[in-house]
Amino acid sequence: MRIAAIQKTTLLDFPGRVACVVFTQGCRYDCYYCHNRSMVPGTEKEFCIQNLKLVPGTNLFSFLTSRVGLLQGVVVSGGEPTEHEDLPEFVDGIKQLGFQVKLDTNGSSPKMVDELLSHKLVDYVSLDVKAPWNRYREICGGRADSDTVEQTLHLLQRLSIDWEVRTTVCPTLDEYDMRKISHQIGQVPIWRWNSYRIPQLYKESDADRVMATCASVETVRTWANKLQVVHRKIIVA
């Protein structure tokens, strides 16, 4: 596992639990609004993202051991955790310390998600559905494949596990796009709409999209209210 950073405490990222967040390194996606772009490269380098610093994997478990009894859960985020072949062994080590595990994933590796769930290594999954299927590569880069995300979505819908869908309401998504996403995901336990924030790091070629005017929170809440008829629970954060 390549561990990029750790957030020592969070009350927000793992519903109902006091947790920490472990950020893995590397992601095949190239979302123009990515807030963790420093973690995307696959090379071994030191990152400094706000107050988060590179954490060697050997030291991570020392930290987790020191938090037994203080934290209830560990969020494995990224980057994209499911790109790491040794993720099951890594998560198993966390579970053996008694922590519950939440996985944040873009859904690009349904086989890995299936393996984790089959071995009961994950307690909660947050699946990013970033756009209507037909706009995935436009928003997430040329390596993004909406088919794999759809497979992961269907996998979660079949299993008895706590999970949610997340969508960042970025400037290139409008009400019509959110309706299309609503149609493609169907009924989900929670659909979390994350408000757009301008990233600190972005590619120069993406500047126009990054700086484009985004729908106001009030407007986004209006969209959500219209879709509440279809979805039991939409959270605008």
Secondary structure as GFF3:
##gff-version 3
##sequence-region A 1 237
A	DSSP	beta_strand	3	10	.	.	.	ID=ss1
A	DSSP	beta_strand	19	24	.	.	.	ID=ss2
A	DSSP	three_ten_helix	37	39	.	.	.	ID=ss3
A	DSSP	beta_strand	48	49	.	.	.	ID=ss4
A	DSSP	beta_strand	52	53	.	.	.	ID=ss5
A	DSSP	alpha_helix	57	66	.	.	.	ID=ss6
A	DSSP	beta_strand	73	77	.	.	.	ID=ss7
A	DSSP	three_ten_helix	81	83	.	.	.	ID=ss8
A	DSSP	alpha_helix	87	96	.	.	.	ID=ss9
A	DSSP	beta_strand	100	105	.	.	.	ID=ss10
A	DSSP	alpha_helix	110	118	.	.	.	ID=ss11
A	DSSP	beta_strand	124	128	.	.	.	ID=ss12
A	DSSP	three_ten_helix	133	135	.	.	.	ID=ss13
A	DSSP	alpha_helix	136	140	.	.	.	ID=ss14
A	DSSP	alpha_helix	146	158	.	.	.	ID=ss15
A	DSSP	beta_strand	162	169	.	.	.	ID=ss16
A	DSSP	alpha_helix	175	185	.	.	.	ID=ss17
A	DSSP	beta_strand	191	195	.	.	.	ID=ss18
A	DSSP	three_ten_helix	204	206	.	.	.	ID=ss19
A	DSSP	alpha_helix	207	210	.	.	.	ID=ss20
A	DSSP	alpha_helix	217	227	.	.	.	ID=ss21
A	DSSP	beta_strand	234	236	.	.	.	ID=ss22
###
